[in-house]
């Protein structure tokens, strides 16, 4: 049984009753996140299969290559690295939004997609490809046209006008079935893969995506993806990588807790609450990571035809290391 004990001192003075209540709620929700994310049901990780997924044939027809890389541009990627400094500090990881994703992180995500038979998912590694994303929006008929041409259109407009190649922010777009990666963090990559897996199993993925816009609801979506990613890490990654996954996903989940409690971006205490959630997530994630016992990797990845990215626009590894380890 997994237990979480949360103690809150309600006698201390607070700047306002609202802030105190919401800070208390953060602690309680982070405690619940230990149950939602950190505790595992006994038994091996549940692999998905293509027969389970709701994938449009029209999308499958244009999904090769499944994984693509944007070509490195030193000036542009340096600007992106600088823009991503706040994220690096808040997540306490220099690899966040570094715009230089290693082939090892790519392989770990490719393995996850392969063993779960998520062959319809597109992965763009530090790539800006608006024309292709508009094409995928039209082809992704597993999402209803009503959702695709409203919220889906807005999502691709945002991708086009505010390119992650500069502004960062790893994400999964359910309207185009695309993962966009800008961080060299395996846990973040697989977490986005877990979102793709979650949406692929939904009968009405467009409605499920729209629900994400409602207050508090994202906590459920994020918990599902984090739980799946951590379960996968437990079974298929070495213990050091699993511990790092908790250190990364804890504060990431905490940011959603704080944002949900803020009640919207216009709240004057929104930013402090989000930061408080991130700090709480660090505490929860690192606490769990430190208590994980030493172990060997539990399972080998099942043999399949595709366990690495095929084909992919390869850039010589030395081009990613010409500046030493400044991006680490």
Buried (B, 14 or more C-beta within 10 A) or exposed (E): EEEBEEEBEEEEEEEEEEBBEBBBBBBBBBBBBBEBBBBEEEEEBEBBEEEEBBBBEBBBEEBEEBBBBBEBEEEBBBBBBEBBEEBBEBBBBBBBBBBBBBBEBBBBBBBBBBBBBBBBBBBBBBBBBEEBBBBBBBBBEBBBEEBBBBBBBEBBEEBBEEBBBBEBBBBBBBBBBBBBBBBBBBBBBBBBBBBBBBBBEBEBBBEBBBEBEEEEBBBBBBBBBBBBBBBBBBBBBEBEBBBBBBBBBBBBBBBBBBBBBBBEEEBEBBEBBBBBBBBBBBBBBBEBBEEBEEEEBEEEBEEEEBBEBEEBEEBEEEEBEEEEEEBE
